[in-house]
Amino acid sequence: MIRKILELIETHHSFLVTAHGSPDSDAIGSTLALAHVLKELGKEVVAYNQDPLPVNFRFLPGSEMMVSTLPEGRRFDVGFVLDAGELKRAGQAVPLVCDRLVNVDHHPHSEDFGVAYLVDTEASATSIMIYRILQEGKIPVSLSAATCIYTAILGDTGSFRYSNANPEAFAVAGEMVALGVDPWSVAGVLYESQEKERLQLLSLALGTLKISDTGLWASISVTEEMYCATGSSAELTDGFVNYPRSIRGVEVALFFRQTSKDSYKLGFRSKGGIDVGSLARSLGGGGHHNAAGAMITGELDQIRQQVGARLDALLSEMVR
């Protein structure tokens, strides 16, 4: 399948590169890394995401070329859909403007679409799969692309703390460092440079902390009212779900982020005992064993009770 993808790159000229909405480090890093490579090969490229680029990733080389609106009337020979899980997560317009699609992903149960389907659930990040393609094609990796790949791996492995931090993740990250990536420079921007509004929002979110009677799951939430009170926005909530997960004894963390009056984006994080990806899919979402999400409609307390009941049932099986 990699050879098929390389043939598509070699024989076509215009490319759209995109990933899932509400992009995280892997979605953004993979998109920009591939966009850099294609541009360096002399191709016409548009890097697109239906949602704006979060502030903390605007340091990445090429971030200025990421657009959230597709050029009017433009068609593309090939559309790369990265890290999406499902085509719809990349946006409804994507298949309408591309003559052919390529799916590159590492999510379980990734939707089978496109003329090329490259999915490996063992890969720590989609960016690693981009690197595999470049290696197979003997395509040079510039420092700009390397920085994007490294950042994607760093984010998707939780700074190499998560269970998906396998030998390949360390090896590829090391190769990116050998190409000139400065680990401290990347980590400094991501983890040591925060807007005051983010900490103000976090203080309010932590005030909503709820721990289940069993102590096996915990949740926090952010509402639109909190955004107004702190002058912040949803893009500053990245990583909030890790706080309840860090509580001793908690196996699963939930983060409820309000998106409209009666809608919440629910993020799950598991320490490994529970497959939250399966739970998220049962709620209409998707994701990995240890990290997943879904959109839920209803009152927050009611949603929390419903999801909590499902978690209690799953966790009771684990502790028997």
N, C-alpha and C positions, 0 to 999 in steps of 0.2 A: 504493500500500500504506500510506503514511503516513496518507492520509485514512481508510482502513479502521480503522487503529489509533485514530485520533482519535474516530471514531464509536463504537468499543468503549468508550473512556474516557468519552465523553459519555453513553452509554445504559446503563451498568452501574454498580453501586455497590460491590461488594466485590472486592478485588484481592489476589492473592498475587504478590509480586515476588521472584524468586530468580535465581541464577546457578550456575555450576559450583562443585563442591566444591573444597576447598583454595583458597579464594578469594584472588585477587591484587587489586591496586589497581583494575583496571578492573571486575572482577566486583563488588567491594564498592562502589566509587564509583558505578557505574551503578545498582546496586540501591538504594542510599540516595538518590541523586538523584531517581530516578523515584518512590520511596516518599514523599519530601518533597513532590513536585509533586502527587501524587494526594491526599495528606492535605490539602494547601492548597486543593485543589478540592472538599474536603468528602467524599472517598471513605473507605470503610473499607479499611485497608491492613495487610497483614502482610508485613514484610521478613524473608525466610528464607534461610538457607543450612544445608546439612546438616552443615557443619563450623563450629567456633567462629570468631569474628572474631579475626584475629591482633592481638596487642598493639599493634603499631605503627600500626594503623588505628583504634584506639579513640578517637582525638582527633576523628574526623570527626563533624560534627553529625548527630544521629540514630542514632549507633552503638548507643545503648542500646535501640533498638527492634528491632535485628536479633536474631532467635531462631534456634536450631538444632534446635528441636523444633516440629513443627506443632501448632497447637491441636487438641485432641481433638474429633472430631465436627464440625469446621468445614469448610464448603464455600465456594468462591469463584466468583464470576461469571466472572472472567478471571484467568488466570495468565500473567504475563510471565516468560519464560525468557530470560535475558540472557547473552551472552558464553559460551555453553555448548558450541557445536559439535555436541553430541549431547544429546538429551533425557535420556538415562540419567545424564549427568554432573551433572544438577541434583538427582538423587535419584528413586528409584522411586515415592515417594509423591506427587510433584507432579501427574502426570496423573490420579491417582485422586481428588484433592480439588478439581479445577478443571473447571468446565463447558466451558471453551474455553481454548485456549493461544495465546500470541503468541510467536514466535521473533524476537528482535532480536540480531544477531550480526555479527561481522566475520571469523570464521574461514573459511578455504578449506574447501570440501566440507561446509559446515554442513548438518546433517540438515534435510530439508524436513518440518516438522511444524507443526500449529496452523492456526487459521483465518486467521492473518496471518503472513506469512513475509517479514521485512525483513532482508536480508543484503547487506552491501557489503564485499567484501574489501579495497577501497581505503581504507576508513575506518581511521584510526590506532587508534581505540578504540571500543568499543561505546558508551561515554558520549557520544561525538560524535554517534552516531546518535540517542541519546536527545535530545540538544540539537536535532537537525534536526526531530524530531517536535514539540518544544516551539515551535520557530520557526514551523513550518508552521501550528500551531494557535494561534499568537499567545498562548501561555501564558506568563505571567511566570515568571522564574527568580529565586527567592529567593537570598539570600546562602548559606543552608545548602546548597541544591541546587548552587549555583555552586561552592562549596568541594569538594563531592564530585566534580563533573565535572572540575574542574581537577586534583584529585589523581589521578583515573583516567587522564587524559591524560598527566600527568607520569610516572606509573609505567609505562604501556604504551609510551611512547616512550623510556624510559630517560633521563628528564630531557632529552628532545629530542636525544638522541645517536644513536638508532637510525635505520635507513633509512626507517622508517614515519613519521618526523617531517616530514610534508608541510605545505604552506602552510595547509591547513585546521586542522591541529593547533595551529599557532601562532596562527591567527586566533581560534579558539574559546577557547584558553587566554587570549589577550589580552582577549577579551570578558568572561571570568570575572573577570579582574583588574579590569576596568573596573566590574564589579558590586560590587567590594569585597574580593575574595580577596587575601590577603597572601601573595605567593610565598615570602617568607622564613619566615613562620610555618609553612607547609606543609612546606617543605624542611627546616626546623629539626627538626621532629618526626620526619620520615621518615629523615633522613640524619645528623643531628647529635645524636641522643639514643638511645643504645644501652644495653641492659642488659649488665652485665659478663659475664653468662653467654653472651651471643652471641659476644663476642670470644674467650672461653675455648673455646667450641665451634669457632669459626672456626680457632683455632690448631691444634686437633686435626685438623680437616678438611684444612687446608693440608699437614699432615704426610703425608697420603695421596696427594698430588699424583703423578700418573703421566703422562708425556708419551710419545706413540707414537714408534716408531723413526723415522718420517718427520718428526716434529715438527709434523704438521698437525692433530693433535687431542690433547687433554689432558683428564684427569678428576680429580675429587676425590670423596670419599664421606664420608657420615656414618652411623654405626651407632647402634643402641640403647644399646650400651655407652658411647658418647660422651655421650649424653644423661644417663645415670646419673652419669658422672664429673663433669659440669659443672652438673648440676641444671637442664638446659635442656630444650627441646622442639623439635619440628619447625617450629613457627611462627617460630622464630628463625633459620631457614636461608634466608630470602628474600634473594636476591642472591648467594648463595654461588657459583652457577654462573658468575658474571661474572669471578671471579678466574682460573680457567684460561683463559677466553676472552681475557683481557687479555695473555697471553703473546705476545710477538712471534713471528710465523710460524704461530701456531695459528689454524686456520680454524673448528674446531668444538670446543666445550667440552661435557663431560658431567658431570652431577652425580647421583650415586647416593645416594638417601636411603632407609635401611632403614625399612620399615613393619611388618614382622613377621619371624619367624625366617628365612623363605626368600623374602621379598618385598621388592622395592625399587621406589621411584618414581624413574624416570629422567628427568632434565631435559636437554634439548638447547638449545644456543645456537650459532648460526652467524653468521659475519661476512658472509654473503651468497652465497658460492660454492656452497654445498650447501643443498638444500631439506630441512631436518631435519623439516619437517612431513610430507613424504612418507615419510621413514624411520620416523617415529613411528607413522604410520598402518599401516605394514607390520608393526609390533610390537603392534598393537592399541590404539594411543593416537591422538593427534591434535595439531593446533596449526598454527602459521604456518610460512612459509618459514624464518624466522630463529629461531623460538622454539617449542618443542614438548615433548611429554612422553609417557610411557607407563609402565604398570605391568609389571614383569618378575618372574618367579619363578625362583629357582635360587640357586646359590652366587655370591657377588659376583665372584670371579675368573673364573669361567666365563662369567658374563653379560658382564663387561667384554671378554673375549676375543671372544665372539660378536658383540657390537655393534661392537667395534673392527674386526673383519674386514669387516663391512659398510661401515664408514666408510672403511677403507683402499681398498676397491674403488671407492666413490664418489669419493673424493679423487684416486685415480689417474687417473680420467677427467678430472678438473678440471685437473690439472697437465700433461696430455699436450700 
